[in-house]
Amino acid sequence: GKAASRAVPSRSVRIMMHWLFNGNGFSATECAAVDKLSLSHQRLAPGGDVANLRTDEGYSACVNFLANINKASRALALEAAPREYRANFSLNYKALFPDGERHLRVDVLEASFDQQSEIWVNGEQFEMSLEARDGARVLQEAWSDLGAVLVRWQAIGATSGKEESASKPSKAEVAGALVTLDKAWAHFEFKYITELIDIEVRARQHIVRAVRLEEALGVAVDEGSVEKRRRAEKELVQCISQLNSVANVKRKGRDDLGAEILFSAQEVMRRCEHNELSGAAGAAASTLASDVIASFESVREYLQEVGSCLEHVDPHLCNN
């Protein structure tokens, strides 16, 4: 007669049965979590590379894989590496890393694979430290090692007998690879984010100086000293001119507009108020002068506004 056909179990069932009957220390829950992790690893670029992170598909695959790293680590009861350093992060980064949980982010991983040691902000070059670059290398190695373990896990069911028994990763191997990755990740995150914060603080110095000069102008106005006011206005206009040059993303910002333009506009408005200018020429001059003064006052209002929330100012000044 015809031989009875046998239903072929799915890959997940085969792996679950393998671990249940062959041991290696995994519980069913742990096995399921690691299997899910290995499957999400397969969806990365070949070899677990992150070269395709700039595509929507690649980015989503990496987000999913990082989430499964966290889930597998929890299933295996692995304690997260210490992350107390986050208490010293700026407010912006505390929002991204609010506590001591892993919070594995794609942008941190991508930064570790970026071979550039310098960062350009507002036309200035900032160098990442040797320690940060070494931390990136160690993280890449840990990432690769975890990938190798997961590739062996994925091969379960494709081989049989002694070959499979010899190559299957143990619970200690999987846990060790996850712990090593987590420690390397925390170290690189600490160095990378800390240095980013320092770079951002330095990159904001242009606008910080403008805020301080605007405050000094306000004091001079309150004191009623014409000489102090003129000096404060001159320094602020020069600073605004430099800020305009740095912040203009198309590099069309001018830094050669001196305070004489503001002083001339103020003089025109004074003469108009005393009826020393009249007719069409006077009206045109008054319009131009009022526009100059209004623009200057608008910048002052902006500086007053951002003075209380400088951490929220994008260090890439062209984005503000």
Phi, psi and omega in degrees: 000175182282133180294139179292133180283147179250136176288132180272121181294152179293165180301315182299320180292318179299318181292317180300315180295322180300311183289325180294322184269338182254358173075238186073013170089356183274138169275171180297321180294317179295319179299315181297319181294317180290324178297319178295323177296316181294322179294320179290333176292325179297333184277354173288179176297163181309131180079010181075017181292160179245023183295339184260022182295339182278358173261152180299319181294315180294319179296315180296320179297321180289319177302316180295318180295317179296322177296322180286334172298316180295318181294318179294321179297321177293317181298325180272004178059041180270126181287137179291147176298147181302138179225039180296337181302338181295341179297338180263004178290158174290167183302321181299317182280334174295329177293328179278328181233076191285344185207196183271006176292169187297309181048058180288121184246143181298321184294328176291316178299315181299321179297326180291333180269350180285123184278356180281130181266356181240154178234132180257125178224125179055036178080002179252144180262130177239133182264134171282146184290161177298323180296321178294320179292322176295320178298323177296318180296317180296321178295319178300319180295318180294322178298315180294320181294318177297319178301321180295320177297318182290328176296320177295321178298316182297335184282350180298131181100336178276342178236176181211166174067218186297324181300315180292317182298324183285332188260346186293133179286139179277170177299321180297321179294314180297312180298318180298319180294321179292318180294317179298318178297316182297318179295316179295321180297312182298319180295314181292318179304316179301308182293316184294309183292320178300318179288326175299317179299317179296318178296318181295320178299315180293324181292334180276357186299331178300312183281331176298316179296320179297319178298317180294321179292325177294321177297320179295323177296318178300320178295317180297321178296316180296326180285340177079013180273116180296319182296314179295323180295314181297320180294318180293320178296319180297315180295321181291318179298318178298319180294318179297321179298316177295319179299319179297320180293318182289320188279344183284111187297334181266009179056035176254002179290138183261143176241018182248016179268106184275176182289346181301328179295316178295316181296322178294320178296319178296320179294319177301315181294324177295317181293324178294321180295332179261016177057031177273348175235136181211178179075191183296321180295319179294319180295318179295317179296320179296320180296313180296317182295319180294326178294319179297313182294320179296320178296318179297317180292327177295319178296319178299318179297320178297315181296324176296323182289313184281346181301333182266358182214051184297331180294339180271357177282125179298125180299334170281093193300336179294344182273356182266000000 
